[in-house]
Amino acid sequence: MRAKQHLEEMLRRIVTENGWEWPEKAVIEPPKDKQFGDMSANVAMMLAKQAKKAPRQIAEDIAEKARNDSFVASVDIAGPGFLNFTMTTDFWQKTAGIVAEQGDAYGSLSLGDGKKIQVEYVSANPTGPLHIGHGRGAALGDSLVRILKKAGYNVEAEYYVNDAGRQMLILGQSILYRVRQIQNLNPAEPEDYYKGDYIREIADDVLEQHPDILDGTEEDATEICKSIGMSTILDGIREDLMAFGVHHDVWFSEKSLVADGMVDETFSDLRASGLGFEKDNAFWFKSSDFGDDKDRVLRKSNGDTTYFASDIAYHDNKFKRGFDVVVDIWGADHHGYVPRMQAACEAIGNKGKLHVILVNLVNLLRDGKPIAMSTRAGQFETLKDVVDEVGADAARFMFLSRKSDSGLDFDLELVKQKTMDNPVYYVQYAHARICSLMRKAREQQAQPADCTPEALALLNTEHDLDLLRLLDRYPDAVEAAARGESPHIISIYLRELASTLHRYYTNCHVLSAEADLCAARLLLLACVAGVVANGLSLLGVSAPERM
């Protein structure tokens, strides 16, 4: 049993014995400063109002009983009533046995209890190649799916294909413009169009497949260009995501919303609930009932539906598919749209079930100098270019190194360096370093010890205990990442574990130690390597055995 889990069970029992209810805001976590012990709890302060006692007096009552626990070495009270716990050495030593026994399953939780969650991410318009900003959202979504599955949720990953609307029309017109250029017809330059080299390449394909495309109507030619362009770009997106280690279970077409009657079905539901109404020959959503500054048009007077209408119908469809929670990953520029979409989900009977994660911009640098990016102007670093240059592992780890709504500086030259200044190298090297040590151990006929009490008892230095404490915290990191829908928590944990491992390697003899101690330390390091690989897999990053 983990330290946090053990202490919470003990504290809950003491709280119940005192006739109190466990406070929702009680927190048990490692203190920021090691001098305050292994774990700290604020439960006494959270009970003050309920117990009608001073927090310090409550803390003293709890501490007196907690000291009877065989795995608690000491309990101290700090400040107004913080409880600081130090666990016994043999408690931490048992951690190695737990990690070794559970193997790849270590960190798996029943938190989700099979609850169905859908995570929709990337969903870039098929109007051009994925750029580095899409890459950050892709890494975030894919990693979140992995973490939620680890935490016991039933998760499905989805890509929403925006294959309808104005942007697709502009794509068709952009390709047709290039077709006419190739034919030396000197067409007038459109006001708004996509300018990348990929448009020219698609235009070449269009002419190869339809050499007489300009003999028909403008409308037909645009439709052909749009269809071929979208198909070509979407195929490229799929290939880029596959190379980036990103998987989607479902690719959902926006066109299908109208074709399959989903938009009309949602409109009918809104009418029935009194939240949809006709006005000025248009159909409106009464969003002002949910805090919006005004009601919103869903179908214009000319019969065209708005983006908002499609989005409501799409989310209505998601919930009708049986998802308990829907997670959308959007660019930070959509922040103003979040309350409106959540209001729409509430209106269709799914209040609080839509979670939106915003992904901030990536500042792409080379040797500290920014690289300009613009999809329309064709001046962008594609995700494929970045992955080809630095590798999928480095790109994914960097994308997941910070909270998604924080800006991110991504220096292409830094992540290619094989130095300890490179975060992904730093963590991967921890795994490779242990693998190298294991190979040398086999050459010396040494191997990790079995998880016997005698072997575990030899892991008694402060360096041993530092590693054991961190191994104990891994499931807590998985839980925090799942609850907060924040994969960067795993990245932070892995950097701390790698740092502690590298310090251990410097300060502790392993292969040169006496045989029993060598075997015990090899057992500990095998556990560390397993958890590093486990955590990296949640980020979609490999754990190399040689570097």
TADACOR-V375363 format. One record per residue. N is the residue number from 0. RES is the residue in one letter. PHI is phi in whole degrees, 0 to 359 (* if undefined). PSI is psi as a letter, one per 40 degrees, with the letter a starting at -180 (* if undefined). OMEGA is omega in degrees with one decimal (none if undefined). Layout:
BEGIN
n=N res=RES phi=PHI psi=PSI omega=OMEGA
n=N res=RES phi=PHI psi=PSI omega=OMEGA
END
This chain:
BEGIN
n=0 res=M phi=* psi=h omega=-178.2
n=1 res=R phi=287 psi=i omega=-177.8
n=2 res=A phi=300 psi=d omega=-178.8
n=3 res=K phi=299 psi=d omega=-179.2
n=4 res=Q phi=296 psi=d omega=-179.6
n=5 res=H phi=298 psi=d omega=-177.8
n=6 res=L phi=293 psi=d omega=-179.8
n=7 res=E phi=296 psi=d omega=178.7
n=8 res=E phi=298 psi=d omega=179.4
n=9 res=M phi=296 psi=d omega=-178.1
n=10 res=L phi=293 psi=d omega=176.6
n=11 res=R phi=299 psi=d omega=179.7
n=12 res=R phi=296 psi=d omega=179.6
n=13 res=I phi=295 psi=d omega=179.2
n=14 res=V phi=300 psi=d omega=179.4
n=15 res=T phi=296 psi=d omega=179.5
n=16 res=E phi=299 psi=d omega=179.1
n=17 res=N phi=274 psi=e omega=177.6
n=18 res=G phi=82 psi=e omega=179.9
n=19 res=W phi=255 psi=i omega=173.5
n=20 res=E phi=257 psi=i omega=-179.0
n=21 res=W phi=297 psi=h omega=-178.6
n=22 res=P phi=286 psi=h omega=-177.3
n=23 res=E phi=301 psi=d omega=-174.7
n=24 res=K phi=269 psi=e omega=176.5
n=25 res=A phi=292 psi=h omega=-178.3
n=26 res=V phi=233 psi=h omega=174.3
n=27 res=I phi=237 psi=h omega=-175.4
n=28 res=E phi=203 psi=i omega=176.6
n=29 res=P phi=295 psi=h omega=177.2
n=30 res=P phi=290 psi=i omega=-179.6
n=31 res=K phi=293 psi=d omega=-179.0
n=32 res=D phi=246 psi=h omega=-177.0
n=33 res=K phi=299 psi=d omega=-178.3
n=34 res=Q phi=294 psi=e omega=179.7
n=35 res=F phi=268 psi=e omega=176.3
n=36 res=G phi=103 psi=a omega=-175.8
n=37 res=D phi=270 psi=d omega=-178.1
n=38 res=M phi=219 psi=i omega=180.0
n=39 res=S phi=234 psi=i omega=-179.6
n=40 res=A phi=227 psi=h omega=179.6
n=41 res=N phi=257 psi=e omega=-170.8
n=42 res=V phi=301 psi=d omega=-178.6
n=43 res=A phi=297 psi=d omega=179.9
n=44 res=M phi=290 psi=d omega=179.2
n=45 res=M phi=287 psi=e omega=-178.8
n=46 res=L phi=267 psi=e omega=-171.1
n=47 res=A phi=307 psi=d omega=-177.5
n=48 res=K phi=295 psi=d omega=-178.4
n=49 res=Q phi=294 psi=d omega=-176.0
n=50 res=A phi=278 psi=e omega=-179.1
n=51 res=K phi=57 psi=f omega=177.1
n=52 res=K phi=223 psi=i omega=173.9
n=53 res=A phi=292 psi=h omega=-177.8
n=54 res=P phi=306 psi=d omega=-177.9
n=55 res=R phi=293 psi=d omega=178.1
n=56 res=Q phi=294 psi=d omega=176.6
n=57 res=I phi=298 psi=d omega=-179.7
n=58 res=A phi=300 psi=d omega=179.1
n=59 res=E phi=295 psi=d omega=177.6
n=60 res=D phi=299 psi=d omega=-178.7
n=61 res=I phi=292 psi=d omega=-176.5
n=62 res=A phi=299 psi=d omega=-179.1
n=63 res=E phi=301 psi=d omega=179.8
n=64 res=K phi=282 psi=d omega=-177.8
n=65 res=A phi=295 psi=d omega=-178.9
n=66 res=R phi=293 psi=e omega=177.8
n=67 res=N phi=278 psi=e omega=-179.7
n=68 res=D phi=287 psi=h omega=-174.7
n=69 res=S phi=292 psi=e omega=-179.5
n=70 res=F phi=261 psi=e omega=178.7
n=71 res=V phi=258 psi=h omega=-178.9
n=72 res=A phi=282 psi=d omega=179.8
n=73 res=S phi=201 psi=i omega=174.7
n=74 res=V phi=228 psi=h omega=177.7
n=75 res=D phi=241 psi=i omega=178.3
n=76 res=I phi=248 psi=h omega=-177.9
n=77 res=A phi=238 psi=i omega=174.9
n=78 res=G phi=56 psi=b omega=-175.8
n=79 res=P phi=285 psi=e omega=-179.6
n=80 res=G phi=153 psi=f omega=175.0
n=81 res=F phi=291 psi=h omega=175.5
n=82 res=L phi=259 psi=h omega=-180.0
n=83 res=N phi=250 psi=h omega=-174.8
n=84 res=F phi=251 psi=h omega=169.1
n=85 res=T phi=245 psi=h omega=-178.6
n=86 res=M phi=274 psi=i omega=179.6
n=87 res=T phi=289 psi=i omega=179.1
n=88 res=T phi=299 psi=d omega=-178.0
n=89 res=D phi=291 psi=d omega=174.2
n=90 res=F phi=297 psi=d omega=-178.5
n=91 res=W phi=293 psi=d omega=-178.9
n=92 res=Q phi=298 psi=d omega=178.9
n=93 res=K phi=296 psi=d omega=-179.1
n=94 res=T phi=302 psi=d omega=-179.4
n=95 res=A phi=300 psi=d omega=178.8
n=96 res=G phi=295 psi=d omega=179.8
n=97 res=I phi=295 psi=d omega=-178.8
n=98 res=V phi=297 psi=d omega=-178.5
n=99 res=A phi=296 psi=d omega=-177.9
n=100 res=E phi=292 psi=d omega=-175.1
n=101 res=Q phi=278 psi=d omega=177.0
n=102 res=G phi=58 psi=b omega=-177.6
n=103 res=D phi=296 psi=d omega=-179.1
n=104 res=A phi=281 psi=e omega=-178.9
n=105 res=Y phi=298 psi=h omega=-177.0
n=106 res=G phi=96 psi=e omega=176.9
n=107 res=S phi=291 psi=i omega=-175.2
n=108 res=L phi=231 psi=i omega=173.2
n=109 res=S phi=255 psi=e omega=-177.3
n=110 res=L phi=308 psi=d omega=-176.2
n=111 res=G phi=285 psi=d omega=179.1
n=112 res=D phi=50 psi=f omega=176.9
n=113 res=G phi=79 psi=e omega=179.9
n=114 res=K phi=301 psi=h omega=-176.7
n=115 res=K phi=275 psi=h omega=177.9
n=116 res=I phi=233 psi=h omega=172.3
n=117 res=Q phi=250 psi=h omega=175.6
n=118 res=V phi=244 psi=h omega=178.3
n=119 res=E phi=253 psi=h omega=-175.9
n=120 res=Y phi=210 psi=i omega=-170.7
n=121 res=V phi=71 psi=c omega=175.2
n=122 res=S phi=44 psi=f omega=178.8
n=123 res=A phi=289 psi=i omega=174.9
n=124 res=N phi=304 psi=h omega=178.1
n=125 res=P phi=283 psi=f omega=-179.2
n=126 res=T phi=244 psi=e omega=179.5
n=127 res=G phi=181 psi=i omega=-179.3
n=128 res=P phi=296 psi=i omega=175.4
n=129 res=L phi=294 psi=h omega=175.8
n=130 res=H phi=256 psi=a omega=-172.8
n=131 res=I phi=295 psi=d omega=176.5
n=132 res=G phi=296 psi=d omega=174.9
n=133 res=H phi=298 psi=d omega=-179.6
n=134 res=G phi=299 psi=d omega=179.5
n=135 res=R phi=295 psi=d omega=177.7
n=136 res=G phi=294 psi=d omega=179.2
n=137 res=A phi=294 psi=d omega=179.1
n=138 res=A phi=297 psi=d omega=179.8
n=139 res=L phi=298 psi=d omega=-177.9
n=140 res=G phi=296 psi=d omega=-177.9
n=141 res=D phi=296 psi=d omega=178.9
n=142 res=S phi=293 psi=d omega=178.8
n=143 res=L phi=298 psi=d omega=177.2
n=144 res=V phi=301 psi=d omega=-179.8
n=145 res=R phi=297 psi=d omega=-178.1
n=146 res=I phi=293 psi=d omega=-179.7
n=147 res=L phi=296 psi=d omega=176.0
n=148 res=K phi=297 psi=d omega=178.7
n=149 res=K phi=299 psi=d omega=-177.8
n=150 res=A phi=273 psi=e omega=173.1
n=151 res=G phi=98 psi=e omega=176.7
n=152 res=Y phi=270 psi=i omega=172.7
n=153 res=N phi=266 psi=h omega=-167.3
n=154 res=V phi=245 psi=i omega=174.6
n=155 res=E phi=232 psi=h omega=-179.5
n=156 res=A phi=260 psi=h omega=-175.6
n=157 res=E phi=225 psi=i omega=174.1
n=158 res=Y phi=243 psi=h omega=178.7
n=159 res=Y phi=267 psi=h omega=-176.6
n=160 res=V phi=273 psi=h omega=179.1
n=161 res=N phi=281 psi=g omega=-175.2
n=162 res=D phi=259 psi=f omega=176.8
n=163 res=A phi=222 psi=i omega=174.2
n=164 res=G phi=100 psi=a omega=-170.7
n=165 res=R phi=296 psi=d omega=-177.4
n=166 res=Q phi=297 psi=d omega=178.3
n=167 res=M phi=290 psi=d omega=176.5
n=168 res=L phi=296 psi=d omega=178.6
n=169 res=I phi=297 psi=d omega=177.2
n=170 res=L phi=300 psi=d omega=179.5
n=171 res=G phi=301 psi=d omega=-179.6
n=172 res=Q phi=293 psi=d omega=179.4
n=173 res=S phi=295 psi=d omega=179.9
n=174 res=I phi=292 psi=d omega=179.8
n=175 res=L phi=298 psi=d omega=176.9
n=176 res=Y phi=301 psi=d omega=179.2
n=177 res=R phi=291 psi=d omega=176.0
n=178 res=V phi=301 psi=d omega=-179.0
n=179 res=R phi=293 psi=d omega=176.7
n=180 res=Q phi=296 psi=d omega=-180.0
n=181 res=I phi=300 psi=d omega=179.7
n=182 res=Q phi=276 psi=e omega=177.7
n=183 res=N phi=58 psi=f omega=-179.4
n=184 res=L phi=264 psi=e omega=179.1
n=185 res=N phi=48 psi=f omega=-179.5
n=186 res=P phi=290 psi=i omega=176.3
n=187 res=A phi=291 psi=h omega=-178.7
n=188 res=E phi=289 psi=h omega=179.0
n=189 res=P phi=295 psi=i omega=178.0
n=190 res=E phi=291 psi=d omega=-172.6
n=191 res=D phi=225 psi=h omega=-179.4
n=192 res=Y phi=201 psi=i omega=179.5
n=193 res=Y phi=273 psi=h omega=-167.8
n=194 res=K phi=246 psi=e omega=-175.5
n=195 res=G phi=295 psi=i omega=178.6
n=196 res=D phi=300 psi=d omega=-179.0
n=197 res=Y phi=299 psi=d omega=178.9
n=198 res=I phi=294 psi=d omega=178.3
n=199 res=R phi=297 psi=d omega=-179.7
n=200 res=E phi=294 psi=d omega=177.5
n=201 res=I phi=294 psi=d omega=178.5
n=202 res=A phi=299 psi=d omega=176.3
n=203 res=D phi=299 psi=d omega=179.5
n=204 res=D phi=295 psi=d omega=179.7
n=205 res=V phi=300 psi=d omega=-178.9
n=206 res=L phi=294 psi=d omega=179.0
n=207 res=E phi=293 psi=d omega=-178.6
n=208 res=Q phi=277 psi=d omega=-177.0
n=209 res=H phi=224 psi=g omega=-176.8
n=210 res=P phi=298 psi=d omega=-178.8
n=211 res=D phi=257 psi=f omega=-174.1
n=212 res=I phi=302 psi=d omega=-176.2
n=213 res=L phi=278 psi=e omega=178.3
n=214 res=D phi=281 psi=e omega=-178.3
n=215 res=G phi=267 psi=a omega=-178.5
n=216 res=T phi=281 psi=i omega=176.7
n=217 res=E phi=301 psi=d omega=-177.8
n=218 res=E phi=297 psi=d omega=179.8
n=219 res=D phi=295 psi=d omega=-178.7
n=220 res=A phi=295 psi=d omega=178.7
n=221 res=T phi=296 psi=d omega=-179.0
n=222 res=E phi=294 psi=d omega=177.7
n=223 res=I phi=297 psi=d omega=179.9
n=224 res=C phi=298 psi=d omega=-179.4
n=225 res=K phi=296 psi=d omega=-177.2
n=226 res=S phi=295 psi=d omega=-179.7
n=227 res=I phi=293 psi=d omega=-179.7
n=228 res=G phi=298 psi=d omega=-178.4
n=229 res=M phi=297 psi=d omega=-179.0
n=230 res=S phi=298 psi=d omega=-179.4
n=231 res=T phi=296 psi=d omega=-177.7
n=232 res=I phi=293 psi=d omega=-179.5
n=233 res=L phi=295 psi=d omega=176.0
n=234 res=D phi=299 psi=d omega=178.3
n=235 res=G phi=295 psi=d omega=178.2
n=236 res=I phi=297 psi=d omega=178.8
n=237 res=R phi=300 psi=d omega=-179.8
n=238 res=E phi=296 psi=d omega=-179.2
n=239 res=D phi=295 psi=d omega=179.4
n=240 res=L phi=293 psi=d omega=178.6
n=241 res=M phi=297 psi=d omega=179.2
n=242 res=A phi=293 psi=d omega=179.9
n=243 res=F phi=269 psi=e omega=178.5
n=244 res=G phi=76 psi=f omega=-176.6
n=245 res=V phi=252 psi=h omega=-176.8
n=246 res=H phi=237 psi=i omega=170.9
n=247 res=H phi=239 psi=h omega=177.8
n=248 res=D phi=283 psi=d omega=-174.8
n=249 res=V phi=227 psi=h omega=171.0
n=250 res=W phi=246 psi=h omega=-170.4
n=251 res=F phi=257 psi=h omega=-176.2
n=252 res=S phi=274 psi=h omega=175.2
n=253 res=E phi=299 psi=d omega=180.0
n=254 res=K phi=303 psi=d omega=-175.8
n=255 res=S phi=295 psi=d omega=179.5
n=256 res=L phi=301 psi=d omega=179.8
n=257 res=V phi=280 psi=d omega=-176.0
n=258 res=A phi=300 psi=d omega=-177.7
n=259 res=D phi=266 psi=e omega=175.1
n=260 res=G phi=78 psi=e omega=-177.2
n=261 res=M phi=290 psi=d omega=178.8
n=262 res=V phi=295 psi=d omega=179.2
n=263 res=D phi=298 psi=d omega=179.7
n=264 res=E phi=296 psi=d omega=178.9
n=265 res=T phi=294 psi=d omega=177.4
n=266 res=F phi=301 psi=d omega=179.6
n=267 res=S phi=297 psi=d omega=178.5
n=268 res=D phi=297 psi=d omega=179.7
n=269 res=L phi=292 psi=d omega=176.6
n=270 res=R phi=299 psi=d omega=-176.8
n=271 res=A phi=298 psi=d omega=-178.8
n=272 res=S phi=271 psi=e omega=-179.2
n=273 res=G phi=80 psi=e omega=-177.9
n=274 res=L phi=257 psi=e omega=174.5
n=275 res=G phi=237 psi=h omega=-177.0
n=276 res=F phi=210 psi=i omega=177.8
n=277 res=E phi=268 psi=h omega=177.2
n=278 res=K phi=199 psi=h omega=179.8
n=279 res=D phi=54 psi=f omega=179.1
n=280 res=N phi=62 psi=e omega=177.5
n=281 res=A phi=237 psi=i omega=177.7
n=282 res=F phi=251 psi=h omega=-172.0
n=283 res=W phi=240 psi=i omega=172.0
n=284 res=F phi=253 psi=h omega=-176.7
n=285 res=K phi=281 psi=g omega=-176.4
n=286 res=S phi=288 psi=e omega=178.3
n=287 res=S phi=295 psi=d omega=176.8
n=288 res=D phi=291 psi=e omega=-176.1
n=289 res=F phi=242 psi=f omega=174.5
n=290 res=G phi=94 psi=e omega=177.1
n=291 res=D phi=288 psi=i omega=-177.0
n=292 res=D phi=286 psi=e omega=176.6
n=293 res=K phi=199 psi=i omega=175.6
n=294 res=D phi=287 psi=i omega=-173.7
n=295 res=R phi=241 psi=h omega=177.8
n=296 res=V phi=283 psi=h omega=176.2
n=297 res=L phi=253 psi=d omega=174.7
n=298 res=R phi=228 psi=h omega=-177.1
n=299 res=K phi=287 psi=i omega=-178.5
n=300 res=S phi=295 psi=d omega=178.4
n=301 res=N phi=274 psi=e omega=177.5
n=302 res=G phi=96 psi=e omega=179.7
n=303 res=D phi=285 psi=h omega=175.6
n=304 res=T phi=271 psi=i omega=-179.3
n=305 res=T phi=270 psi=i omega=175.4
n=306 res=Y phi=302 psi=d omega=-177.8
n=307 res=F phi=298 psi=d omega=178.7
n=308 res=A phi=298 psi=d omega=179.0
n=309 res=S phi=297 psi=d omega=-178.5
n=310 res=D phi=294 psi=d omega=177.9
n=311 res=I phi=295 psi=d omega=-179.9
n=312 res=A phi=299 psi=d omega=-179.9
n=313 res=Y phi=297 psi=d omega=-179.4
n=314 res=H phi=288 psi=d omega=174.1
n=315 res=D phi=301 psi=d omega=178.7
n=316 res=N phi=296 psi=d omega=179.5
n=317 res=K phi=301 psi=d omega=-177.1
n=318 res=F phi=291 psi=d omega=177.2
n=319 res=K phi=290 psi=e omega=174.7
n=320 res=R phi=279 psi=e omega=171.9
n=321 res=G phi=98 psi=e omega=178.8
n=322 res=F phi=280 psi=h omega=177.9
n=323 res=D phi=282 psi=d omega=179.2
n=324 res=V phi=222 psi=i omega=176.2
n=325 res=V phi=241 psi=h omega=178.5
n=326 res=V phi=249 psi=h omega=175.7
n=327 res=D phi=251 psi=h omega=175.8
n=328 res=I phi=250 psi=h omega=-174.6
n=329 res=W phi=238 psi=i omega=171.9
n=330 res=G phi=292 psi=i omega=-176.4
n=331 res=A phi=299 psi=d omega=179.7
n=332 res=D phi=290 psi=e omega=178.1
n=333 res=H phi=264 psi=e omega=-172.8
n=334 res=H phi=301 psi=d omega=-179.3
n=335 res=G phi=290 psi=e omega=-177.1
n=336 res=Y phi=274 psi=e omega=-174.0
n=337 res=V phi=299 psi=d omega=-178.4
n=338 res=P phi=300 psi=d omega=-179.1
n=339 res=R phi=294 psi=d omega=-179.3
n=340 res=M phi=289 psi=d omega=177.2
n=341 res=Q phi=293 psi=d omega=176.5
n=342 res=A phi=296 psi=d omega=179.3
n=343 res=A phi=296 psi=d omega=178.7
n=344 res=C phi=294 psi=d omega=175.7
n=345 res=E phi=296 psi=d omega=-178.4
n=346 res=A phi=296 psi=d omega=179.7
n=347 res=I phi=265 psi=e omega=170.9
n=348 res=G phi=90 psi=f omega=-176.7
n=349 res=N phi=229 psi=f omega=-178.7
n=350 res=K phi=299 psi=h omega=175.6
n=351 res=G phi=76 psi=e omega=-176.1
n=352 res=K phi=266 psi=e omega=177.2
n=353 res=L phi=260 psi=h omega=175.0
n=354 res=H phi=250 psi=h omega=178.9
n=355 res=V phi=246 psi=h omega=176.2
n=356 res=I phi=252 psi=h omega=179.9
n=357 res=L phi=263 psi=h omega=-178.6
n=358 res=V phi=246 psi=h omega=-177.7
n=359 res=N phi=279 psi=i omega=-175.1
n=360 res=L phi=294 psi=i omega=171.8
n=361 res=V phi=252 psi=h omega=175.4
n=362 res=N phi=267 psi=h omega=-177.5
n=363 res=L phi=277 psi=h omega=-177.1
n=364 res=L phi=235 psi=i omega=169.4
n=365 res=R phi=224 psi=h omega=-174.2
n=366 res=D phi=54 psi=f omega=175.9
n=367 res=G phi=83 psi=e omega=-178.5
n=368 res=K phi=255 psi=h omega=-176.4
n=369 res=P phi=293 psi=i omega=175.3
n=370 res=I phi=252 psi=h omega=-177.4
n=371 res=A phi=289 psi=i omega=179.6
n=372 res=M phi=224 psi=h omega=175.1
n=373 res=S phi=203 psi=h omega=-177.0
n=374 res=T phi=297 psi=d omega=-177.6
n=375 res=R phi=297 psi=d omega=-175.9
n=376 res=A phi=280 psi=e omega=179.3
n=377 res=G phi=77 psi=e omega=179.2
n=378 res=Q phi=257 psi=g omega=-178.5
n=379 res=F phi=214 psi=i omega=172.4
n=380 res=E phi=271 psi=h omega=179.4
n=381 res=T phi=287 psi=i omega=175.7
n=382 res=L phi=301 psi=d omega=179.9
n=383 res=K phi=300 psi=d omega=179.1
n=384 res=D phi=300 psi=d omega=-178.2
n=385 res=V phi=294 psi=d omega=-179.8
n=386 res=V phi=296 psi=d omega=178.1
n=387 res=D phi=299 psi=d omega=-175.6
n=388 res=E phi=277 psi=d omega=-173.3
n=389 res=V phi=249 psi=e omega=-178.5
n=390 res=G phi=94 psi=i omega=-178.3
n=391 res=A phi=295 psi=d omega=-178.8
n=392 res=D phi=301 psi=d omega=-177.2
n=393 res=A phi=296 psi=d omega=-179.0
n=394 res=A phi=297 psi=d omega=-178.2
n=395 res=R phi=297 psi=d omega=-178.4
n=396 res=F phi=298 psi=d omega=179.7
n=397 res=M phi=295 psi=d omega=179.2
n=398 res=F phi=300 psi=d omega=-174.5
n=399 res=L phi=259 psi=e omega=-175.8
n=400 res=S phi=279 psi=e omega=-179.1
n=401 res=R phi=225 psi=i omega=176.4
n=402 res=K phi=303 psi=i omega=-169.6
n=403 res=S phi=297 psi=d omega=-177.9
n=404 res=D phi=271 psi=e omega=173.5
n=405 res=S phi=265 psi=i omega=175.2
n=406 res=G phi=296 psi=i omega=-176.7
n=407 res=L phi=223 psi=h omega=172.7
n=408 res=D phi=268 psi=h omega=-176.7
n=409 res=F phi=240 psi=h omega=-179.1
n=410 res=D phi=265 psi=h omega=-176.0
n=411 res=L phi=301 psi=d omega=-178.0
n=412 res=E phi=286 psi=d omega=-179.4
n=413 res=L phi=299 psi=d omega=-173.9
n=414 res=V phi=284 psi=e omega=174.4
n=415 res=K phi=267 psi=e omega=-177.1
n=416 res=Q phi=286 psi=h omega=176.3
n=417 res=K phi=264 psi=g omega=-179.8
n=418 res=T phi=225 psi=i omega=179.9
n=419 res=M phi=290 psi=e omega=175.8
n=420 res=D phi=282 psi=e omega=-179.3
n=421 res=N phi=269 psi=h omega=-173.3
n=422 res=P phi=303 psi=d omega=-177.1
n=423 res=V phi=290 psi=d omega=177.0
n=424 res=Y phi=297 psi=d omega=-178.3
n=425 res=Y phi=302 psi=d omega=-178.4
n=426 res=V phi=282 psi=d omega=-179.7
n=427 res=Q phi=298 psi=d omega=-179.6
n=428 res=Y phi=294 psi=d omega=176.4
n=429 res=A phi=300 psi=d omega=179.2
n=430 res=H phi=291 psi=d omega=-178.5
n=431 res=A phi=297 psi=d omega=-178.9
n=432 res=R phi=296 psi=d omega=178.4
n=433 res=I phi=293 psi=d omega=178.4
n=434 res=C phi=299 psi=d omega=177.9
n=435 res=S phi=296 psi=d omega=178.7
n=436 res=L phi=297 psi=d omega=179.2
n=437 res=M phi=295 psi=d omega=178.1
n=438 res=R phi=296 psi=d omega=178.6
n=439 res=K phi=295 psi=d omega=179.0
n=440 res=A phi=298 psi=d omega=-179.5
n=441 res=R phi=296 psi=d omega=177.5
n=442 res=E phi=297 psi=d omega=180.0
n=443 res=Q phi=267 psi=e omega=-178.6
n=444 res=Q phi=64 psi=f omega=177.2
n=445 res=A phi=255 psi=i omega=178.7
n=446 res=Q phi=209 psi=i omega=-179.9
n=447 res=P phi=300 psi=i omega=178.8
n=448 res=A phi=288 psi=i omega=167.9
n=449 res=D phi=287 psi=i omega=-175.1
n=450 res=C phi=278 psi=g omega=177.7
n=451 res=T phi=270 psi=i omega=177.0
n=452 res=P phi=304 psi=d omega=-178.8
n=453 res=E phi=294 psi=d omega=180.0
n=454 res=A phi=291 psi=d omega=-178.4
n=455 res=L phi=295 psi=d omega=-178.7
n=456 res=A phi=295 psi=d omega=179.5
n=457 res=L phi=284 psi=e omega=178.8
n=458 res=L phi=272 psi=g omega=-169.6
n=459 res=N phi=235 psi=e omega=177.2
n=460 res=T phi=278 psi=i omega=179.5
n=461 res=E phi=296 psi=d omega=178.1
n=462 res=H phi=292 psi=d omega=175.7
n=463 res=D phi=299 psi=d omega=-175.8
n=464 res=L phi=293 psi=d omega=176.8
n=465 res=D phi=300 psi=d omega=177.8
n=466 res=L phi=293 psi=d omega=-179.1
n=467 res=L phi=296 psi=d omega=178.2
n=468 res=R phi=299 psi=d omega=-179.5
n=469 res=L phi=291 psi=d omega=177.2
n=470 res=L phi=300 psi=d omega=178.4
n=471 res=D phi=299 psi=d omega=-174.9
n=472 res=R phi=278 psi=e omega=-175.6
n=473 res=Y phi=301 psi=d omega=178.3
n=474 res=P phi=300 psi=d omega=176.9
n=475 res=D phi=294 psi=d omega=177.6
n=476 res=A phi=294 psi=d omega=177.3
n=477 res=V phi=298 psi=d omega=179.7
n=478 res=E phi=297 psi=d omega=179.9
n=479 res=A phi=296 psi=d omega=179.1
n=480 res=A phi=294 psi=d omega=179.8
n=481 res=A phi=289 psi=d omega=-179.4
n=482 res=R phi=297 psi=d omega=-177.9
n=483 res=G phi=271 psi=e omega=-176.6
n=484 res=E phi=50 psi=f omega=-171.2
n=485 res=S phi=225 psi=g omega=-179.7
n=486 res=P phi=300 psi=d omega=-177.9
n=487 res=H phi=298 psi=d omega=177.8
n=488 res=I phi=298 psi=d omega=177.5
n=489 res=I phi=292 psi=d omega=179.2
n=490 res=S phi=298 psi=d omega=179.4
n=491 res=I phi=297 psi=d omega=178.8
n=492 res=Y phi=301 psi=d omega=-176.8
n=493 res=L phi=295 psi=d omega=178.4
n=494 res=R phi=295 psi=d omega=178.1
n=495 res=E phi=291 psi=d omega=178.5
n=496 res=L phi=296 psi=d omega=179.4
n=497 res=A phi=296 psi=d omega=179.1
n=498 res=S phi=299 psi=d omega=-179.8
n=499 res=T phi=293 psi=d omega=177.9
n=500 res=L phi=295 psi=d omega=-179.2
n=501 res=H phi=297 psi=d omega=177.1
n=502 res=R phi=294 psi=d omega=178.4
n=503 res=Y phi=298 psi=d omega=-178.3
n=504 res=Y phi=301 psi=d omega=-178.8
n=505 res=T phi=284 psi=d omega=-169.8
n=506 res=N phi=260 psi=e omega=-174.1
n=507 res=C phi=241 psi=h omega=174.1
n=508 res=H phi=283 psi=h omega=178.0
n=509 res=V phi=242 psi=c omega=-175.6
n=510 res=L phi=292 psi=d omega=-179.3
n=511 res=S phi=269 psi=e omega=178.6
n=512 res=A phi=283 psi=i omega=175.7
n=513 res=E phi=301 psi=i omega=-169.6
n=514 res=A phi=307 psi=d omega=-177.8
n=515 res=D phi=294 psi=d omega=179.8
n=516 res=L phi=292 psi=d omega=176.7
n=517 res=C phi=302 psi=d omega=-178.6
n=518 res=A phi=296 psi=d omega=179.5
n=519 res=A phi=295 psi=d omega=-179.4
n=520 res=R phi=289 psi=d omega=174.4
n=521 res=L phi=295 psi=d omega=175.5
n=522 res=L phi=300 psi=d omega=179.8
n=523 res=L phi=300 psi=d omega=-177.9
n=524 res=L phi=291 psi=d omega=175.7
n=525 res=A phi=296 psi=d omega=176.6
n=526 res=C phi=295 psi=d omega=179.1
n=527 res=V phi=297 psi=d omega=179.5
n=528 res=A phi=301 psi=d omega=179.6
n=529 res=G phi=297 psi=d omega=-179.2
n=530 res=V phi=287 psi=d omega=176.0
n=531 res=V phi=299 psi=d omega=179.3
n=532 res=A phi=297 psi=d omega=179.4
n=533 res=N phi=299 psi=d omega=-179.6
n=534 res=G phi=294 psi=d omega=178.5
n=535 res=L phi=298 psi=d omega=179.7
n=536 res=S phi=296 psi=d omega=177.3
n=537 res=L phi=290 psi=d omega=176.0
n=538 res=L phi=269 psi=e omega=-177.3
n=539 res=G phi=75 psi=f omega=-177.3
n=540 res=V phi=245 psi=i omega=-177.2
n=541 res=S phi=282 psi=i omega=177.0
n=542 res=A phi=242 psi=g omega=-175.5
n=543 res=P phi=292 psi=i omega=177.8
n=544 res=E phi=269 psi=e omega=177.5
n=545 res=R phi=223 psi=i omega=176.8
n=546 res=M phi=218 psi=* omega=none
END
